[in-house]
Amino acid sequence: MDTEIEIKFLVSRDINGSLTDLLPPCQILEHDHRHLANTYYDTASLDLRRAGAGLRIRSQNGDMEQTVKLAGSQVGGLHQRPEYNVALSAHSPDLSLFPASIWPEDIDIYALQQELQPLFCTDFVRQRWLIAFNGSEIELALDEGEVQAGERREPILELELELVRGDASVLFELAEQLVQGGGLRLGAVSKAQRGYQLAGLSPMPQLQPLEPTPLAPGEPCEQSMVALLHQALGHWQHHEEGWLSQPGIDWLVQLREGAALVHHILLMFGERVSLRVNSGWVDDLLWLQQQLAWLDRAQMLAHLTADKGHYLRRLDCRKSLLRLLAGQQQNLPDEQRLRELLYSPRYARLVLGLTHWLYRQDWRAGLSREQQSRLLAPVSELAAPLLEDSWQTLRHSALGAEELTAEQYIQQKGKLRRTLMVGLCFSQLFPEAERLGFRMPWLDILRGIEDLDMLSPLPDLSEQLSPAEAEELEQWLARKQGFLLEALEQSRRQALELTPYWR
């Protein structure tokens, strides 16, 4: 058995000619081109996939080899998976050639063998460099070709860095050099996963809200922090892949939510961990959120113009408003600009840096004994004080005042989101009924504030309307804001009387 440790990049442009120029000083031990034809197998009911295994036959230069890859781990673009390779004399899979011990006890290998069938293929040319770098040997592979399932095809353009011998951290050192040239994005989806999707055997990415992470009250803070960060990064990258396959604002909003959650988790556990080692990516987290700050405006414009301005249907000046709002939408970043962001050196450095920090467990570097002790303390000892501090901050903000204007409510949107995010992180530590009873009114208030904020693009348009249209819009806005403020004030007064569930 081998354990495959690799960093996978998706490539946005031809880097064939410049790839070796991006390499740091190193010794190239081998360099060759190979044509690799791969056929992936499973049963019609995907028994291997459900068992966390993948089976393929690879043909190259007349030789054939079957490989089974078992479930491993994937963080950012770092993939670690056990794999078993066996030479074949015919292009037909034979599960009996693999060690019997690798299969789950409830799997009947003989019955499985009878039901195997080809599902999809990958066909590509691999340009390969075996290099010696900082005491390790790394295989650098540039793959160009396609995934094919029936009549469906999808291009492959990937760069993989696989550890052959040595320290896996050297993979990251090499990767950091390569991303400086741009055009590379950490890939969380394998060729096999793309094949399953293309064959219609695995669903395409779907929008997902942030979900609570399963935590236990007695587990150490360190374990909880890692679990939270893995889920946040997974949410981020899932929606990154979703946007690239079917671009839309909602995907980017969820991508930003994942990145914001990563940042918030670091703040919550900040006194217990070290961010000193390889921490340039922490500043990049803020940079990314700033790069996506326009999304709030984009959501507002999308809501106001949806279904040809259905929200504005009772206004005689609707056509004039839609024309002006459409003009604002044209000034938003376009698809090409966003693709450039996701393939930019700084974005790649951010995801790579976070992945490296998680892999090496760099939060332990230079910790004092007190910090080490607090890192091992039960997460329940951290959760309640954090929830209380967040709640007190909220109560002493404008949201705890006697009465708020529309502008004051909108100014508190970010603070309320952060408070609710703290609650989401630790929600599994508390009884559901009590937790939901407290959180739901505040979630309703957040939605009310967002509805209020949706009106923000409209007042600025009055100057571009005729006097009669401007007067109609101002009266309509006053009625809308008045209704929303009345509902918000009533909900807020009730929510402020609730007893926090963590006490």
NORSUL-V145751 format. One record per pair of residues at least 24 apart in sequence whose ideal C-beta (glycine too) atoms are under 6 Angstrom apart, sorted by the first residue. I is the first residue (numbers start at 0). J is the second residue. D is the distance in whole Angstrom. If there is no record, write none. Layout:
# NORSUL-V145751
i | j | d
I | J | D
I | J | D
This chain:
# NORSUL-V145751
i | j | d
0 | 81 | 6
0 | 83 | 6
1 | 82 | 5
2 | 81 | 5
3 | 80 | 5
3 | 82 | 5
4 | 79 | 5
4 | 162 | 4
4 | 167 | 5
5 | 78 | 5
5 | 159 | 5
5 | 161 | 4
6 | 76 | 5
6 | 77 | 6
6 | 160 | 5
6 | 170 | 5
6 | 174 | 5
7 | 76 | 5
7 | 159 | 5
7 | 186 | 4
8 | 158 | 4
8 | 183 | 4
8 | 186 | 6
9 | 157 | 6
9 | 184 | 5
9 | 186 | 4
10 | 156 | 5
10 | 158 | 5
11 | 182 | 5
11 | 342 | 4
12 | 182 | 5
14 | 182 | 6
21 | 177 | 5
21 | 180 | 5
23 | 176 | 5
25 | 130 | 5
25 | 132 | 4
26 | 131 | 4
27 | 128 | 6
27 | 130 | 5
28 | 129 | 4
28 | 131 | 6
29 | 129 | 4
30 | 128 | 5
31 | 127 | 6
32 | 126 | 5
33 | 59 | 5
33 | 125 | 5
34 | 124 | 6
35 | 59 | 5
35 | 123 | 6
35 | 125 | 6
36 | 122 | 5
37 | 121 | 5
38 | 117 | 5
38 | 120 | 5
39 | 118 | 5
39 | 119 | 6
39 | 191 | 6
39 | 194 | 6
40 | 92 | 5
40 | 115 | 5
40 | 117 | 6
41 | 118 | 6
42 | 114 | 4
46 | 111 | 6
50 | 103 | 6
53 | 191 | 5
63 | 87 | 4
63 | 90 | 6
65 | 92 | 5
67 | 97 | 6
74 | 354 | 5
74 | 357 | 5
75 | 185 | 5
75 | 350 | 5
75 | 354 | 3
76 | 185 | 3
76 | 186 | 5
77 | 354 | 5
77 | 358 | 6
118 | 198 | 5
119 | 148 | 4
119 | 194 | 4
119 | 198 | 5
120 | 147 | 5
121 | 146 | 5
121 | 190 | 5
123 | 155 | 5
132 | 173 | 6
133 | 169 | 5
134 | 165 | 6
135 | 165 | 3
135 | 166 | 5
135 | 169 | 4
136 | 163 | 4
136 | 164 | 4
138 | 163 | 5
146 | 193 | 5
146 | 194 | 5
146 | 197 | 6
148 | 197 | 4
148 | 198 | 4
151 | 197 | 5
153 | 197 | 6
171 | 355 | 4
174 | 351 | 6
178 | 344 | 5
178 | 347 | 4
178 | 348 | 6
179 | 344 | 5
181 | 344 | 5
182 | 342 | 5
183 | 347 | 5
184 | 341 | 6
184 | 342 | 5
185 | 350 | 5
187 | 236 | 4
188 | 240 | 6
204 | 240 | 5
204 | 241 | 4
206 | 249 | 6
209 | 256 | 6
211 | 423 | 6
211 | 426 | 4
211 | 427 | 5
213 | 427 | 6
214 | 427 | 5
214 | 428 | 6
216 | 379 | 4
216 | 428 | 5
217 | 377 | 5
218 | 378 | 6
219 | 375 | 5
220 | 271 | 6
220 | 374 | 5
220 | 376 | 6
220 | 378 | 5
220 | 381 | 5
221 | 374 | 5
223 | 378 | 4
224 | 268 | 5
227 | 264 | 5
227 | 424 | 6
228 | 264 | 6
231 | 257 | 5
231 | 260 | 4
231 | 261 | 5
246 | 334 | 5
248 | 297 | 5
248 | 301 | 6
251 | 294 | 6
252 | 294 | 6
255 | 291 | 5
258 | 287 | 5
263 | 420 | 5
267 | 385 | 6
271 | 370 | 6
271 | 373 | 5
271 | 374 | 5
272 | 362 | 4
273 | 362 | 6
273 | 364 | 5
273 | 365 | 5
273 | 366 | 6
276 | 361 | 4
276 | 364 | 4
277 | 352 | 6
277 | 355 | 6
277 | 356 | 6
277 | 361 | 6
280 | 349 | 5
280 | 352 | 3
280 | 353 | 5
283 | 345 | 6
283 | 349 | 4
297 | 331 | 5
299 | 453 | 5
299 | 456 | 5
300 | 324 | 6
300 | 327 | 6
300 | 328 | 5
302 | 453 | 5
314 | 475 | 6
316 | 464 | 6
316 | 468 | 4
316 | 471 | 6
316 | 472 | 6
319 | 464 | 6
319 | 468 | 6
323 | 460 | 5
323 | 463 | 6
379 | 428 | 6
382 | 425 | 4
382 | 428 | 5
383 | 501 | 5
385 | 421 | 6
386 | 501 | 5
389 | 418 | 5
389 | 421 | 5
390 | 499 | 6
393 | 418 | 5
405 | 451 | 6
405 | 480 | 5
408 | 448 | 5
408 | 451 | 6
409 | 452 | 5
412 | 448 | 5
415 | 445 | 5
429 | 500 | 5
433 | 500 | 4
434 | 500 | 5
437 | 497 | 5
437 | 500 | 5
440 | 490 | 6
440 | 494 | 4
441 | 494 | 6
443 | 490 | 6
444 | 490 | 5
444 | 491 | 6
447 | 487 | 5
450 | 483 | 6
451 | 483 | 5
